[in-house]
């Protein structure tokens, strides 16, 4: 809309507002990542903030928003001789999830550069956002290489565009704000670390606050201009406070005592690297300036830790978010003695987070405690006890349900991949044609040339040099000679787990090992940027425990609470998986699936259950679905049913032991396969 929702009219969300305002005062804080469920004013707050940022002076006609007082000497539109400029509002640039690399960093016309010798550069969104706000909604859904480019530019303050030896550099300093819904998948830890601050937001459960949110939103929708006018006074006050804090910031002193508290806090929470210490120092300094003080106090350090550390202490996607505030307070108290700043000064406000218009901030609530591993409250049957499986569930019961068993510790798994060459979303699992990766060939460009294959271009131009009247030593290259490089990289897949939760799997040690194996595969899927889904079968039916999603931690939670018991409707599980894959193929035809069936291969219930299971498996094989069966059968006597199921699926079978990347059995099998292959080649 032309009239954005006023920042000071946002109800609640104190931590979100404070984090955004601190970055408006000092973009050096490093931006903010806003995590939370949908409908929690994430986008509204970011768009409202851009109106509060003071106007910026720019060189007239410069496409890169150079400051007239200190123009960029390397500006592609330069050199700027100085002189007059014009002030304009700070821009807020939105980066769409489906943006291309050229749209982000800018497009360099390689064809004109090679054929005509002209360096023609069209600026991208990073140039538009210079000295403004760059907003990335659903940043966790952005392709990894775009996130890398984005964060590199934010860290260096410049963007570099290089195409086959032709390069352009321009300044790109901006306030980076990303929003995401964790249910749709997490960012990689190294990308999380590049955001200065993070905030967890959730809708209030207080009826009065919810009523006020609805009342204000309806009033805004009825007449945006009139609603904004009612808040104009508060908006002007907050804008003036940002300007005052910016002016005070260079005078703020960060004493040795505060620095010791910052270093001790980062060490106590075992964050990696030194970026957390630097971000905490900048945030604490900005908090003091925001409070109108020139000295950093302990409460500034505490608030800085609550904003800068939660996303840096996560070691994997299954760690609970949040910070242990009791541990934080103990650390600050232990290292807080001997302030070298002489105590509080006589500044007008000693509170780092006064409840001014839109500026208040309460410490974020401590994240929910990490869910304990499931602990059964009744004894499980001994290994091989199939009583629950054979007898089946009594009518109307939950299928002979037993309480959930905790999972064993996860481990590093063998690499499972989809054969062939795909064209799916960028990831790290299976081979695919991608825009980034090793060069495998060349073709004529179908649209704009982006990746030149120099050797193929020269070979295409060489036979025509005499006809083109070549003179001297130069090579005459025309547009028809240009060749686009084709590249091969890795894609992410849809990994659909089909887990047998029947009575034959219910023995405590076996189910614990199975859950540990699936948890390991989930962690591997997270690292390889896959989507995951979870189908379980037990009793009389199969259930979609988790529809395909990018949130592997949601799958881990469902796995931990998975009950077991009852018959083994293997065919129902495979048919349910077939239906899930059918729907996903329509939604995303390019993303190839990998079916992972975790079972001992037994099938019970109904007439001829084994034949029904085999028929359902052959349906997957007929559609070419890549599949792996994790054979959970144990004991001295094995029926080999899981291996037979893998044959019907047209896939492979691995045991729980062979699933480990460092499995001795898997190593022996690989070596034996290599030896047999060598013998066949010799023969």
N, C-alpha and C positions, 0 to 999 in steps of 0.2 A: 504494500500500500504506500501511497505518497506520504501519508502522515504516520510515522512509526509509533508504536505504543510507548508511552513515557517510561523511562527507566525507573523513576521514583514511584510509579504506580504499581510496580510489581509487588505482589503480596508475598511476604516470607522470603525464602531462598537467600538468607543473609550471606551464607558462605559464597554462593555463586556471585552475588553482587559485589562482595568485597574482593574476590579474586579478579573479577573483570576490572574493577576500579583501580586496583593496584597495578595492573598491566597498563591501564590508560595513563597512570602517573609515570610509570617507568617501564617501557617496552623491554628493557634489558632483563626484566624478570624472566622472560622466556615464553610468554604465552600461557594459555590455560586449556586444559582438557576437561570438558564437562561430561561426566558419566551419569546416566540415569534413565529411568523409564520414560516412555513416550508421554507427551502431554504435561511436561513439568517446566514449561517456559524457557527451555534452553535457547531455542532460536530467537524467541521474543526478546530475551535479555541481551543477546549479542547484537541484534539489530538496533535495539534502543541505545546501547552504549555508543555506537558510532556517531550519534547525534551530539553526544556530550563532549567528544574529543575536540579540542580547539582547532580553528582553521589553520591551514598550513600555507606559507608563501611558496610560490613555484615560479620558475623561469617561464616566461610567456612562450608558448609554442613547443616546449620540451615534452616529449611523450613519456619521459621517465621521471617527471615531477622533481627535477633538481631544485635545491634550495638556492635562491639568488645570493644569499650570504656566503654559501660554501658549496658551489656547484661541483658535481662529480667530474674530476679531470678526465676520466675515461668514458664519459657518457657518449653513447653512439650518436646522439644528436648534437654533441658538443663540437669544438670547445665553446663554452659560454663565456663571454667577455665580462659578465657581471652587469650591473645596472638594474633597471627596473624589473619588477615582477608583479604578480597578482596573487592575492590570497583566495583560497577556495576551501570549501569544507573537506575534511578528511574523508577519503573514500572507504566504503566497506565493499570489498570484492568477495563474491561467493564462488567457491570452487565446486562445481558439480561432480558427483561421484563418477560419472562416465566421461570425464574430461580426458583428452589425449595429452601426451607429453608436449606436443607442439602448442596446444592451447595453454598449458601451464607456463612453460618457459619461453615461448615465442617460437616463431617459424623463420628459419633461414632458408632462403630460396637457393638450393644447391644448383638447380638447373641454370639459373641466371649467373650464379657465381662461376660455374665451369664454362658455360658456353659464351657468356658475354663479359665475364670478368667484373660483374657488378655485385657488391655485397649488399643485398636487399634483406633487411630484417624487419619482421613484423612483431612488435612487442606482445608478450603474453600476459597472463593474469598476475605473474610475479612483478611485472613492471607496473601494472595498474595499481597494485596494492602498496607500492612503495610509499612510506610515510602515512599509511592508513591501517586498515584492519583487513586481514585475510581470514575469511570464515569458511571452515570446511565442515559441513554437516555430514554425519555418518562417516567420520574419518576412518573408522575401522573397516569400512567397505571399500575404501580407496585402494587401488593397486599398490603393492609394496614399493615398486620403483618410483611411483609418483610421490608417495609419502617420503621416500628417501630424498628426492629432489627438493621437495618442499622444506623439509627440516634442515637440509644442508644450506639452503638459501637463508633460512631463518637464523642459523648459527653463524654464518659467514657475513651476512648482510649484503650479499651480492649473488647474482645469478649468472651462470656461465652456460653458454650455448655453443656447442662444438659439433661441426659436421665435416668430417673428412678434411681436417686441417684448416678449415675456416672457422674462426671463433669470434664470439661477441660476448662482452661482459658489461653488466650494468648494475647499479646499486639496487638493492631490494631489502629494505628494512621495514618491517611491519609488525603489528600486533597479531600474533597467530592464535586463533581460537578454534578448537575442534570440539565437536559434540558427538556423542555415540551412545547407543543403547547396548549395554553389555550382553543382553540376550542374543544379539546378532553376531557375537564374536568379539574377541579381544584383539588389541594391538600387540605386536611383538614387544617383549620387554625392552629391547634396545630403542624402539621407537617411543615407547612410553617415557623413557628416561629423557627424551629430547624435549618434552613439554615441561615448562618450568613448574607450573602448579596443576593440581587436579582437584576437582570438586565432585562429590557424590550428591546428586539431587534426587528427591522423591516427593511425591505429592503429600501434602499434609493430611493427617487423619483427624484433625480437629474440625468439627462441622462448621464452627463460626468462620474459620479461615477459608474453608472451601466455599462457603456462601459469599464471602467478600470477593474471592477470585471470580466467581461467576457474575456477581453484580457489576464489577468493574469491566469485565470483558464484554458483557452485553451493552453497557453504556458506551464503550469504545466502538463496538461494531455499529451501533445506531448512528453515532455522529463522531467520527475520529477527530475532526478538527476541534469541535467543542470540548471533547474529553481532554485532548492534549492542552487546550488553553487553560483548563482548570488546574493543570499541574505545571504550568509554565514557570511559576515562581520557584517551586522546588527544583525544577530542572536547572534554572539559572543559578541557584545557590550551589547546586552540586557541580555545575560546570566551573563556577568560580573557585570552588574548593580544589578541583583537579588542577587548575592553573596555579593556585597558591602552593599546593603540594609539590608540583614540578619545580617551582622557583626555590622552595626550601630544600629540596632533595640534595643538592650539592653541599649543603652545610651540615648535613646529618653525620654524626661521628659514630662509628662502630668500634667500641672499645675492645680491649683484649679479653675482658671477662665475657662479653657476649660472643666473641669469636671462640673462646674455649667451650662455651655451652653449645655452640653450633657444631664444632668438631666432635665433641663428646656425644652429642645426640646422634649424629650420622654414624659414628662408630658403634654406638649401642644398638642401633637398629640394623647394622651390618649391610648398609647400602653399598652398592658397587661404585667404584670410581670416586672422583672428586666433584662431579657436577652438582650433586645434592648440596654439598657444603657451599658452593658458590651461589646457587640459587637461593638457599636459605639466607645467606648474608645479604643478597640484594633485596629479598623479600622483607627481611626484618628492617632494613634501612628504609624501604619504601613505606612500611607500616608506621615507622616513627614520623616520617614526613607527613603521612596522611593524618596522623593524630596531632600535627602541629608542633612536634618536638624535634630537637636537634640531637638527641641522645637515644640510642637503642637500648631498650630495657628488656628484662627477662620475659615479660609478657609478649613482646614483639617476637622474640625467638620462639616462644611456645606456639604462637599463632602461625609463624612461618613454617614450623615443623609440621603442623597439622595440614598445611596446604601443599607442602613440597615433598613430603616423604611417603605418604600412603601408596602411591603408584610405583615407587622405587623399591619397596621392600618385598614386592611379590616375586617369588622365584619361579612359579609356574602358574598356569591358568586356574589351578585348583586351590590356590591360596585364597583365603578370605580377605576382602579389602579392609581398609581401616588401619588405625594405629592404636597401640596399647597406651592409653593416656596416663595410666598409673605409672607405667615404666617411664614415660616421657617426663612426668613430674619428678620422679625420683632422680632421673639423670640431671635435670635442670637444677634441682636442689643440691645434688652432690657437687656439681661444678659451678655453682652460682655464687660462691663466697668471694669476697674481696673485689667488689665492683670498683673498677678504676675510673668510673665516670663521676664519682662524687655523689652518687644517688640521683634522685630525680631533680630535674631542673625546674625553673619557674615558668615552664610553658603553660599556655592556657588550658591544656587538656592532657591529663596523664593517661587517659584511656586510649589504647591503640585502636579500638574499634567503637568509637562513639556512635550512638544511635541517631546520627544525623540522617537526613533524607537519603535513603538508599545506601547509606554507608555503613550501617551497623553490621556486625557479624559475630555470631556465636560460634564457639569451637564446634566443628562437625562432630556429630554423634559417632561414637566408636562403632566400627563396623561389626556386623554380627559375628559372634565367635565361630571359629572354625568347626564345622560339623564333625562330631566324633565318628569314628568308624562304627558301623553298625555292630551291635552286640546282641546276640540272640538271647532271649529270655527263657528259652526252653531247650532241652537237649535235642541235637540233630541226630538223625539216624547214622549208624556206622557206615563206613565205606562199603558200597555194594548193596545196601539195604534198599530194595525196590518196593517195599510194601505199599508206600504211598502211590507209587507209579502204577502198580498192578491193580490195586483195589479201586483206584480212581476216586474222584471227589464225591462225597455224598450229595444228594440232590439239594440244590439251593445253597450249597456251601461255596466258599471261595476257591475251590479246587484243591483242598488239602493244604492250605497256605501255611507256610512256616515263616517265622520272622526273618528279617534280612540278616545276612552274614556279612561282616566287614571284609574288605578286599585286602589281599596281600600287597606288599610294597611294589610299586611299578618298576619296570626295568626298561632298558633300551632294546627295542625290537628290531628284528630283521626288516629290511626294506621290502614292502609289498607294493607292487605297481601294476598298472593296467598296460598290457602289451599294445604295441602299435604306436602310431603317432597321432596325437590329438590336436585340438585347436581350442581348448578350454581356457578358463581364466588362469592368470599367472599363479603359479604355486611352486611346489618343490617335490612333487611325487613322480609323475609320469612324463615321458617324453612328449613334446608338443611343438608345433610351429608357433613361434612367439616373436615379438618385436625386439626382444633382448635375449642374447645368448650367443652361442658360437655360430659363425657363418657356415652354411652348408651348401650354398649355391647362389644362383642369380636368376632374375627374370626381368621382363620388361615392366616398368612401373605401371600399375593400374590407375593410380591417381597422382597425388603429389609425391615426388621422390623424397624419401626421408633417410634411407640408409644406402649410400652409394656403394656398389661393388666395383672398385676401381679397376681391378684386373679385367673383369668382364667388359667394362666400358671401353677400355683401351683395345681389347680384342675385337669388339664390335666396330670400332672406328678405324682400325688399322687398314683393312682392305680398301677403304675408300679415299685414302689420302691423295693418290695421284689424280683421281677424278675431281677432287675438291681443290686442286691447284695448290697443294701444300708448298710453302716456301720456307727455306731455312730449316731449323731443327724443331720447330713447333709441331704440335699435333692438333689437327682441326677436329674438334668434337662438336657434334650436333645433338639436338634433343633425341633423335631416334637412336643414338648410340648409347644413351644412358641406361644403366642396368641397376635394378633394385636388388640389394642383398637379401637373400632368404636366410632366416636364422632359426636355430633350434634351441629350445630351453626346456623348462619344466612347467607343468600345469598342476593345478589343484583338482582333486577329484571329489566325488560324492562317495564317502565310505559309509555304507549301510551295514550296521551290525544286526545280525539275527541271533539272539541269545536264547539258548535252551534253559528254561527255568523250572523244568519239571522235577518230579521226585527222584529221577535217576541222577540228577545233578545236585541234589540237595545235601549230600554229605558235606559236613563242615569244611574239611580241608580242601575238597575238590572245588566247591563253590567259591571259597576264598581265593584259591589259585586262579579260577576262571575270571573272577572280578579283577584281580590284579593284572591279568593278561589284557583284558579289555581296557582297563584304565591305562595301561602302557600303550596300547594302540591308539587310544584317544589322545594321549600326550603327543604321540608321533603325528597324528592327524593335525593337531594344533600347530606343530612346528612346520608341517608341510603345507599349511594354509588350505586344508580341505574343509568341505562341509561334511557333517556327520548326521546320521539318523540312527534310531534304536528301535528295533522290533523284538518283542519277547513272546515266547509261547509256552504255555503250561495249562494244565487242566483240560478244558474243552476248546480253547480258542487262542488266537494270537492277538496281540495288542501293539499298537504303535505307541511305545512309551515316550518317544521324542520324534516329532517330524523333522525332516532334514533342516539343519540350521548350521550357522557358523560358530555357535557357542558350544564349544566342547566341554566347558565347565558345567553347563546345564545337563549335558549327557552324563557327566560324572556323578552329579547329584542324583539323577534318576537311577543310575546303576547302583549306587550305594544303598538305596532303599528298595531294591528289587527283591520281592518275596519269591519263594520257591515252593514246589510241591505239586502233586497231582500227576496226571497222565502226560504223555509227550505227543502233542499234535504237530508233528514235524511238517506235514503237508500244509497245515494252516499257516504256520510261520513263514514258509517259503512263498505261499500264495499272497500273504499280506505284504511281504517284501516286493513281490512282483507288482502289486498295485501301487505301492509307494514309488517304485522306480518308473512306472508308466506315467504317473502324474509329474514327476520331476523331469522326465524327458521332454514333456510338453512345455514346462516352465523354462528350462535351460537346456536346449538340445546339445550345446557344445560341451557341457560338463559330463565327462564319462564316469560311470559308476564302478565301484569296486564292492562286491558283496562279500562280507566276512561272516561266515556261519560258525557259531561257537556251540558245539554240541558233541555228544559221544556217539551220535548217529542212530540211537535207538528211537523207535517210533511205536507208540501204543495208542489204543483207543480206536474204535470203529472197525469196519471190515477191511482187512488187508492194509494196515497203515503203512507198512514198509513200501508196498507198491505205489501207494498214493504219494508218498514222499519222493520216490524216484521219479514219478511222472511230473510232479511239480518242479523238481530239479532240472529235468530235461527241458522244461519250458524256458527256464533262464538260459540254458545252454543254447537253445534255438535262437535266442535274441542276441547272442554274443556277449552276454554280461560276464565280465571278468570276475572270478570268484576264488575265494580261499576258504577252506574248512579248517578250523582250529579243532583238532581231535582231542577231546577231553577225557577219553577213555583211559582208565588206569587199572592197575592190578596185574597179576601174573597171566591171567587168561583174558585175551582181547578178541573181540568178534570182528574187528575191522570194518564196522558199519560206517564210520565216518569217512574212511578211505573210499568205500564204495559210493557214498554220497558225493564225494568230490569228483569221482569219475562221471557220475550222472550230470553234475553241474558243468563238466568240462573244465574244471579248475584243478587246483592242487590242494593237498592236505599237509598240514604241519602239526606236530604235537606241541603241547605247552612248552616242553623243553626246547624244541627246535625253533620256537618263536623268538627266543632270545638271540640278540645279535652276536653274543659271544658263546653261543651254544656249541659245545664240543660235538654233539651228535650232528648238528647242522653243518659244522666244519668238515666232519668226516664225509658226510653225504656229498657236499660240494666238491671235495677233493676226489671222491670216487667218480662223480659225474665227469669231472675234468679228465681223469685218467681214461675213462671209457671213451670219451669223445676223441682223445688223442689216438687211442688204438684204432678207432674207426677211420680216422683220417689217414693213418699209416697204411691200413689195409686197403 
